[in-house]
Amino acid sequence: MNASLPLSGITVVALEQVIAAPFCTRQLAELGARVIKIERPGVGDASRGYDTTVEGLSSHFVWVNRSKESLTLDAKHPQAAKILDQLIARADVFVQNIAPGAAARLGLGAETLRKKYPRLVWCGISGYGENGPYSDKRAYDLLVQCETGLLSVTGTQSHPSKAGIPIADISAGMYAFSGILAALYRRQATGEGATLDISMFESLGEWLGFPAYFTAYGGSAPPRTGAFHATIVPYGPFQASDGTVFLGIQNEREFARFCTHVLQLPELPKDPRFATGSARNQHRDEMNALITQVFAQRTSAQVVQSLEAAGIANARLNSMQGFWEHPQLAARNRWTEVDSPAGPLKAMRPPLNINEMTPSISAIPGVGQHTHSILNELGYSETQIQSLIKENAI
């Protein structure tokens, strides 16, 4: 335990699976909390089996489960209730994202636990929330992306597309994380715990504010425009003679500099078709064709050089391997190493860059790696532990 970290002394019990809750609790762990992850005996978290690409381990599991302790426990076993109660009695935070209604059926619902432990911060993460017509509906990341309308504004005109990462899970995990921090801060003043009802649907919906407002007040949804921006022009990918360069223009000052120093067409901002952002959006095909015509005469390096000189934001289309090897990550010392059941693995430091604070980053646990030590801590003898193993309770 690192006593200098803000969550040092906080214990989190997590009946969690896959991405949303584990992503949340990993952040808590790296701020100093002790996170006890409850997994199915034998197989563990379902995400352990998603792939075997990280030295035989799952990329999904490796990503969101470092810095935790793993306790295997069959939550439905008659012996489980006592163990869970002993754990939660010592905990500050309980996090769960199991199937809708399952926590309540196990006696782990918010009403039951908050009544028994008033200082507990109880956090439930679900697809659609604890009430409403969709409360019992099973939810996976893609399906929530569909229900929020994300796919309707992502992709090309002919092909809607999901985000390439589990964005609904991540958004819910981050709102659970920030909500738990706020609840713990409030508890310092009031002594009272909290109940957090976090849904993937509402979390991702918050991130869809721009297209939602655009549609509700504009009368139609922003079009799917691939890698181009739906309303800002020019903003997106443009072909040079040897590759693609991405750029973005945010205001009229930038557009004037772009025309003068990059396109070398200083009179272009006076053209009524391109004089304002709205005009450029109405004439986006003409605008984009003109840029492509100019860029086709130059290499991507030459285009980037001119964009940089003019102070225009730009980027190359990187690969995931290119990101992994990015010089900016190396320059800012963003990599460290963690232990795992497969041996040492490279790990990116969390982006919470707080001065004079080093996050606690520790090993990715094996299935049930800490079961014995946690049960010993609760007062179970080796004989009792062996009996629980024989009964398939742990």
NORRACOR-V198407 format. One record per residue. N is the residue number from 1. SS is DSSP state (A for helix, B for strand, O for the rest). PHI is phi in radians with two decimals (* if undefined). BURIAL is + if it has 16 or more other C-alpha atoms within 10 Angstrom, else -. Layout:
# NORRACOR-V198407
n->N ss->SS phi->PHI burial->BURIAL
n->N ss->SS phi->PHI burial->BURIAL
This chain:
# NORRACOR-V198407
n->1 ss->O phi->* burial->-
n->2 ss->O phi->-1.74 burial->-
n->3 ss->O phi->-1.17 burial->-
n->4 ss->O phi->-1.45 burial->-
n->5 ss->O phi->-1.44 burial->+
n->6 ss->O phi->-1.11 burial->-
n->7 ss->O phi->-1.82 burial->+
n->8 ss->O phi->-1.03 burial->+
n->9 ss->O phi->1.62 burial->-
n->10 ss->O phi->-1.56 burial->+
n->11 ss->B phi->-1.97 burial->+
n->12 ss->B phi->-2.06 burial->+
n->13 ss->B phi->-1.83 burial->+
n->14 ss->B phi->-2.17 burial->+
n->15 ss->B phi->-1.63 burial->+
n->16 ss->O phi->-2.23 burial->+
n->17 ss->O phi->-2.71 burial->+
n->18 ss->O phi->1.08 burial->+
n->19 ss->O phi->-2.08 burial->+
n->20 ss->A phi->-0.98 burial->+
n->21 ss->A phi->-1.19 burial->+
n->22 ss->A phi->-1.03 burial->+
n->23 ss->A phi->-1.13 burial->+
n->24 ss->A phi->-1.08 burial->+
n->25 ss->A phi->-1.24 burial->+
n->26 ss->A phi->-1.09 burial->+
n->27 ss->A phi->-1.10 burial->+
n->28 ss->A phi->-1.09 burial->+
n->29 ss->A phi->-1.07 burial->+
n->30 ss->A phi->-1.41 burial->+
n->31 ss->O phi->-1.67 burial->+
n->32 ss->O phi->1.95 burial->+
n->33 ss->O phi->-1.25 burial->+
n->34 ss->B phi->-1.54 burial->+
n->35 ss->B phi->-1.96 burial->+
n->36 ss->B phi->-1.79 burial->+
n->37 ss->B phi->-1.64 burial->+
n->38 ss->B phi->-1.65 burial->+
n->39 ss->B phi->-2.20 burial->+
n->40 ss->O phi->-1.16 burial->+
n->41 ss->O phi->-1.01 burial->+
n->42 ss->O phi->1.51 burial->-
n->43 ss->O phi->-1.74 burial->-
n->44 ss->O phi->1.32 burial->+
n->45 ss->O phi->-0.98 burial->+
n->46 ss->A phi->-0.98 burial->-
n->47 ss->A phi->-1.20 burial->+
n->48 ss->A phi->-1.08 burial->+
n->49 ss->A phi->-1.77 burial->-
n->50 ss->O phi->-1.20 burial->-
n->51 ss->O phi->-2.81 burial->-
n->52 ss->O phi->-2.31 burial->-
n->53 ss->O phi->-1.42 burial->-
n->54 ss->B phi->-1.76 burial->-
n->55 ss->O phi->0.90 burial->-
n->56 ss->O phi->1.61 burial->-
n->57 ss->B phi->-1.74 burial->+
n->58 ss->O phi->-1.38 burial->+
n->59 ss->A phi->-1.07 burial->+
n->60 ss->A phi->-1.10 burial->+
n->61 ss->A phi->-1.18 burial->+
n->62 ss->A phi->-1.00 burial->+
n->63 ss->A phi->-1.04 burial->-
n->64 ss->A phi->-1.94 burial->+
n->65 ss->O phi->-2.24 burial->+
n->66 ss->B phi->-1.24 burial->+
n->67 ss->O phi->1.18 burial->+
n->68 ss->O phi->-2.17 burial->+
n->69 ss->B phi->-1.85 burial->+
n->70 ss->B phi->-1.89 burial->+
n->71 ss->B phi->-2.04 burial->+
n->72 ss->B phi->-1.51 burial->+
n->73 ss->O phi->-2.81 burial->+
n->74 ss->O phi->-1.45 burial->+
n->75 ss->O phi->-1.07 burial->+
n->76 ss->O phi->-1.59 burial->-
n->77 ss->O phi->-1.25 burial->-
n->78 ss->O phi->-0.96 burial->-
n->79 ss->O phi->-1.42 burial->+
n->80 ss->A phi->-1.24 burial->+
n->81 ss->A phi->-1.01 burial->+
n->82 ss->A phi->-1.14 burial->-
n->83 ss->A phi->-1.12 burial->-
n->84 ss->A phi->-1.08 burial->+
n->85 ss->A phi->-1.13 burial->-
n->86 ss->A phi->-1.10 burial->-
n->87 ss->A phi->-1.17 burial->+
n->88 ss->A phi->-1.18 burial->+
n->89 ss->A phi->-1.06 burial->-
n->90 ss->O phi->-1.69 burial->-
n->91 ss->O phi->-1.64 burial->+
n->92 ss->O phi->-1.73 burial->+
n->93 ss->B phi->-2.38 burial->+
n->94 ss->B phi->-2.13 burial->+
n->95 ss->B phi->-2.12 burial->+
n->96 ss->B phi->-2.51 burial->+
n->97 ss->O phi->-2.42 burial->+
n->98 ss->O phi->-1.38 burial->+
n->99 ss->O phi->-1.00 burial->-
n->100 ss->O phi->-0.92 burial->+
n->101 ss->O phi->1.46 burial->-
n->102 ss->A phi->-1.18 burial->-
n->103 ss->A phi->-1.08 burial->+
n->104 ss->A phi->-1.11 burial->-
n->105 ss->A phi->-1.13 burial->-
n->106 ss->O phi->-1.54 burial->-
n->107 ss->O phi->1.37 burial->-
n->108 ss->O phi->-2.03 burial->+
n->109 ss->O phi->-1.23 burial->+
n->110 ss->A phi->-1.06 burial->+
n->111 ss->A phi->-1.07 burial->-
n->112 ss->A phi->-1.16 burial->-
n->113 ss->A phi->-1.26 burial->+
n->114 ss->A phi->-1.18 burial->+
n->115 ss->A phi->-1.16 burial->-
n->116 ss->A phi->-1.36 burial->-
n->117 ss->O phi->-2.27 burial->+
n->118 ss->O phi->-1.07 burial->-
n->119 ss->O phi->-1.50 burial->+
n->120 ss->O phi->-1.25 burial->+
n->121 ss->B phi->-1.64 burial->+
n->122 ss->B phi->-1.76 burial->+
n->123 ss->B phi->-2.22 burial->+
n->124 ss->B phi->-1.89 burial->+
n->125 ss->B phi->-1.99 burial->+
n->126 ss->B phi->-2.41 burial->+
n->127 ss->O phi->-1.22 burial->+
n->128 ss->O phi->-2.26 burial->+
n->129 ss->O phi->1.80 burial->+
n->130 ss->O phi->-1.35 burial->+
n->131 ss->O phi->-2.48 burial->-
n->132 ss->O phi->1.67 burial->-
n->133 ss->O phi->-1.13 burial->-
n->134 ss->O phi->-1.78 burial->-
n->135 ss->O phi->-1.06 burial->+
n->136 ss->O phi->-1.69 burial->+
n->137 ss->O phi->-1.36 burial->-
n->138 ss->O phi->-1.20 burial->-
n->139 ss->O phi->-2.44 burial->+
n->140 ss->O phi->-2.15 burial->-
n->141 ss->A phi->-0.91 burial->+
n->142 ss->A phi->-1.00 burial->+
n->143 ss->A phi->-1.19 burial->+
n->144 ss->A phi->-1.25 burial->+
n->145 ss->A phi->-1.01 burial->+
n->146 ss->A phi->-1.17 burial->-
n->147 ss->A phi->-1.15 burial->-
n->148 ss->A phi->-1.36 burial->+
n->149 ss->O phi->1.56 burial->+
n->150 ss->A phi->-1.00 burial->+
n->151 ss->A phi->-1.15 burial->+
n->152 ss->A phi->-1.25 burial->+
n->153 ss->A phi->-2.07 burial->+
n->154 ss->O phi->-2.13 burial->+
n->155 ss->B phi->2.02 burial->+
n->156 ss->O phi->-1.76 burial->-
n->157 ss->O phi->-1.01 burial->-
n->158 ss->O phi->-1.68 burial->-
n->159 ss->O phi->-2.35 burial->-
n->160 ss->B phi->-1.13 burial->+
n->161 ss->O phi->-2.48 burial->+
n->162 ss->O phi->-1.42 burial->+
n->163 ss->O phi->-1.16 burial->-
n->164 ss->O phi->-1.36 burial->-
n->165 ss->O phi->-2.21 burial->-
n->166 ss->O phi->-1.31 burial->+
n->167 ss->A phi->-1.20 burial->+
n->168 ss->A phi->-1.20 burial->+
n->169 ss->A phi->-1.09 burial->+
n->170 ss->A phi->-1.11 burial->+
n->171 ss->A phi->-1.09 burial->+
n->172 ss->A phi->-1.11 burial->+
n->173 ss->A phi->-1.07 burial->+
n->174 ss->A phi->-1.26 burial->+
n->175 ss->A phi->-1.25 burial->+
n->176 ss->A phi->-1.12 burial->+
n->177 ss->A phi->-1.04 burial->+
n->178 ss->A phi->-1.20 burial->-
n->179 ss->A phi->-1.15 burial->+
n->180 ss->A phi->-1.12 burial->+
n->181 ss->A phi->-1.04 burial->-
n->182 ss->A phi->-1.11 burial->-
n->183 ss->A phi->-1.15 burial->+
n->184 ss->A phi->-1.16 burial->+
n->185 ss->A phi->-1.13 burial->-
n->186 ss->A phi->-1.13 burial->-
n->187 ss->A phi->-1.08 burial->+
n->188 ss->A phi->-1.04 burial->-
n->189 ss->A phi->-1.53 burial->-
n->190 ss->A phi->-1.83 burial->-
n->191 ss->O phi->1.40 burial->-
n->192 ss->O phi->-1.71 burial->+
n->193 ss->O phi->-1.33 burial->+
n->194 ss->B phi->-2.76 burial->+
n->195 ss->B phi->-2.04 burial->+
n->196 ss->B phi->-1.95 burial->+
n->197 ss->B phi->-1.97 burial->+
n->198 ss->B phi->-1.80 burial->+
n->199 ss->B phi->-2.04 burial->+
n->200 ss->A phi->-1.07 burial->+
n->201 ss->A phi->-1.06 burial->+
n->202 ss->A phi->-1.27 burial->+
n->203 ss->A phi->-1.14 burial->+
n->204 ss->A phi->-1.19 burial->+
n->205 ss->A phi->-1.03 burial->+
n->206 ss->A phi->-1.05 burial->-
n->207 ss->A phi->-1.35 burial->-
n->208 ss->O phi->-1.74 burial->-
n->209 ss->A phi->-0.99 burial->-
n->210 ss->A phi->-1.06 burial->-
n->211 ss->A phi->-1.16 burial->+
n->212 ss->A phi->-1.16 burial->+
n->213 ss->A phi->-1.12 burial->-
n->214 ss->A phi->-0.99 burial->-
n->215 ss->A phi->-1.31 burial->-
n->216 ss->A phi->-1.11 burial->-
n->217 ss->A phi->-1.81 burial->-
n->218 ss->A phi->-1.73 burial->-
n->219 ss->O phi->1.62 burial->-
n->220 ss->O phi->-2.64 burial->-
n->221 ss->O phi->-1.31 burial->+
n->222 ss->O phi->-1.08 burial->+
n->223 ss->O phi->-1.24 burial->+
n->224 ss->O phi->-1.33 burial->+
n->225 ss->O phi->-2.22 burial->+
n->226 ss->O phi->1.09 burial->+
n->227 ss->O phi->-1.50 burial->-
n->228 ss->O phi->-1.43 burial->+
n->229 ss->O phi->-1.28 burial->+
n->230 ss->O phi->-1.25 burial->+
n->231 ss->O phi->-2.29 burial->+
n->232 ss->O phi->-1.77 burial->+
n->233 ss->O phi->-2.39 burial->+
n->234 ss->O phi->-1.47 burial->+
n->235 ss->B phi->-2.84 burial->+
n->236 ss->B phi->2.63 burial->+
n->237 ss->B phi->-1.58 burial->+
n->238 ss->B phi->-2.38 burial->+
n->239 ss->B phi->-1.47 burial->+
n->240 ss->O phi->-1.63 burial->+
n->241 ss->O phi->-1.19 burial->+
n->242 ss->O phi->-2.27 burial->-
n->243 ss->O phi->2.87 burial->-
n->244 ss->B phi->-1.88 burial->+
n->245 ss->B phi->-2.13 burial->+
n->246 ss->B phi->-1.78 burial->+
n->247 ss->B phi->-2.55 burial->+
n->248 ss->B phi->-2.48 burial->+
n->249 ss->O phi->-1.93 burial->+
n->250 ss->O phi->-1.83 burial->-
n->251 ss->O phi->-2.71 burial->-
n->252 ss->A phi->-1.22 burial->-
n->253 ss->A phi->-1.10 burial->-
n->254 ss->A phi->-1.12 burial->+
n->255 ss->A phi->-1.10 burial->+
n->256 ss->A phi->-1.10 burial->+
n->257 ss->A phi->-1.13 burial->+
n->258 ss->A phi->-1.06 burial->+
n->259 ss->A phi->-1.13 burial->+
n->260 ss->A phi->-1.28 burial->+
n->261 ss->A phi->-1.68 burial->+
n->262 ss->A phi->-1.81 burial->+
n->263 ss->O phi->-1.35 burial->+
n->264 ss->O phi->1.02 burial->-
n->265 ss->O phi->-2.26 burial->-
n->266 ss->O phi->-1.09 burial->-
n->267 ss->O phi->-1.49 burial->-
n->268 ss->A phi->-1.02 burial->+
n->269 ss->A phi->-1.08 burial->+
n->270 ss->A phi->-1.49 burial->-
n->271 ss->O phi->-1.16 burial->-
n->272 ss->O phi->-0.95 burial->-
n->273 ss->O phi->-1.21 burial->+
n->274 ss->O phi->-2.18 burial->+
n->275 ss->O phi->-1.26 burial->-
n->276 ss->O phi->-2.35 burial->+
n->277 ss->A phi->-1.05 burial->+
n->278 ss->A phi->-1.12 burial->-
n->279 ss->A phi->-1.13 burial->-
n->280 ss->A phi->-1.13 burial->+
n->281 ss->A phi->-1.14 burial->+
n->282 ss->A phi->-1.17 burial->-
n->283 ss->O phi->-2.05 burial->-
n->284 ss->A phi->-1.10 burial->+
n->285 ss->A phi->-1.09 burial->-
n->286 ss->A phi->-1.16 burial->-
n->287 ss->A phi->-1.09 burial->+
n->288 ss->A phi->-1.15 burial->+
n->289 ss->A phi->-1.14 burial->-
n->290 ss->A phi->-1.14 burial->-
n->291 ss->A phi->-1.11 burial->+
n->292 ss->A phi->-1.05 burial->+
n->293 ss->A phi->-1.06 burial->-
n->294 ss->A phi->-1.24 burial->+
n->295 ss->A phi->-1.15 burial->+
n->296 ss->O phi->-1.08 burial->+
n->297 ss->O phi->-1.54 burial->-
n->298 ss->O phi->-2.29 burial->+
n->299 ss->O phi->-1.37 burial->+
n->300 ss->A phi->-1.09 burial->+
n->301 ss->A phi->-1.10 burial->-
n->302 ss->A phi->-1.17 burial->-
n->303 ss->A phi->-1.11 burial->+
n->304 ss->A phi->-1.07 burial->+
n->305 ss->A phi->-1.03 burial->-
n->306 ss->A phi->-1.23 burial->+
n->307 ss->A phi->-1.14 burial->+
n->308 ss->A phi->-1.09 burial->-
n->309 ss->A phi->-1.10 burial->-
n->310 ss->A phi->-1.55 burial->+
n->311 ss->O phi->1.25 burial->-
n->312 ss->O phi->-1.78 burial->+
n->313 ss->B phi->-1.08 burial->-
n->314 ss->B phi->-2.71 burial->+
n->315 ss->B phi->-2.79 burial->-
n->316 ss->B phi->-1.63 burial->-
n->317 ss->O phi->-1.40 burial->-
n->318 ss->O phi->-1.50 burial->-
n->319 ss->O phi->-1.67 burial->-
n->320 ss->A phi->-1.13 burial->-
n->321 ss->A phi->-1.15 burial->-
n->322 ss->A phi->-1.11 burial->-
n->323 ss->A phi->-1.14 burial->-
n->324 ss->A phi->-0.99 burial->-
n->325 ss->O phi->-1.79 burial->-
n->326 ss->O phi->-1.09 burial->-
n->327 ss->A phi->-1.10 burial->-
n->328 ss->A phi->-1.19 burial->-
n->329 ss->A phi->-1.15 burial->-
n->330 ss->A phi->-1.15 burial->-
n->331 ss->A phi->-1.12 burial->-
n->332 ss->O phi->-1.70 burial->-
n->333 ss->O phi->0.95 burial->-
n->334 ss->O phi->-1.49 burial->-
n->335 ss->B phi->-1.86 burial->-
n->336 ss->B phi->-2.44 burial->-
n->337 ss->B phi->-2.33 burial->-
n->338 ss->B phi->-2.21 burial->+
n->339 ss->O phi->-1.41 burial->+
n->340 ss->O phi->-2.81 burial->+
n->341 ss->O phi->-1.04 burial->-
n->342 ss->O phi->-1.75 burial->-
n->343 ss->O phi->1.78 burial->-
n->344 ss->O phi->-1.09 burial->-
n->345 ss->B phi->-2.27 burial->+
n->346 ss->B phi->-1.23 burial->-
n->347 ss->B phi->-2.50 burial->+
n->348 ss->B phi->-1.44 burial->-
n->349 ss->O phi->-1.15 burial->+
n->350 ss->O phi->-1.13 burial->+
n->351 ss->O phi->-1.39 burial->-
n->352 ss->O phi->-1.40 burial->-
n->353 ss->O phi->-1.61 burial->-
n->354 ss->O phi->-1.78 burial->-
n->355 ss->O phi->-1.06 burial->-
n->356 ss->O phi->1.04 burial->-
n->357 ss->O phi->-2.38 burial->-
n->358 ss->O phi->-1.87 burial->+
n->359 ss->O phi->-1.00 burial->+
n->360 ss->O phi->-1.56 burial->+
n->361 ss->O phi->-2.04 burial->+
n->362 ss->O phi->-2.30 burial->+
n->363 ss->O phi->-1.13 burial->+
n->364 ss->B phi->-1.46 burial->+
n->365 ss->O phi->-1.37 burial->+
n->366 ss->O phi->-1.34 burial->-
n->367 ss->O phi->-1.05 burial->+
n->368 ss->O phi->1.18 burial->+
n->369 ss->O phi->-1.00 burial->-
n->370 ss->O phi->-1.89 burial->+
n->371 ss->A phi->-1.01 burial->+
n->372 ss->A phi->-1.06 burial->+
n->373 ss->A phi->-1.14 burial->-
n->374 ss->A phi->-1.20 burial->+
n->375 ss->A phi->-1.16 burial->+
n->376 ss->A phi->-1.02 burial->-
n->377 ss->A phi->-1.09 burial->-
n->378 ss->O phi->-1.44 burial->-
n->379 ss->O phi->1.77 burial->-
n->380 ss->O phi->-1.40 burial->-
n->381 ss->O phi->-1.44 burial->-
n->382 ss->A phi->-1.08 burial->-
n->383 ss->A phi->-1.09 burial->-
n->384 ss->A phi->-1.14 burial->-
n->385 ss->A phi->-1.12 burial->+
n->386 ss->A phi->-1.10 burial->-
n->387 ss->A phi->-1.14 burial->-
n->388 ss->A phi->-1.13 burial->+
n->389 ss->A phi->-1.13 burial->-
n->390 ss->A phi->-1.09 burial->-
n->391 ss->O phi->-1.50 burial->-
n->392 ss->O phi->1.07 burial->-
n->393 ss->O phi->-1.43 burial->+
n->394 ss->O phi->-2.27 burial->+
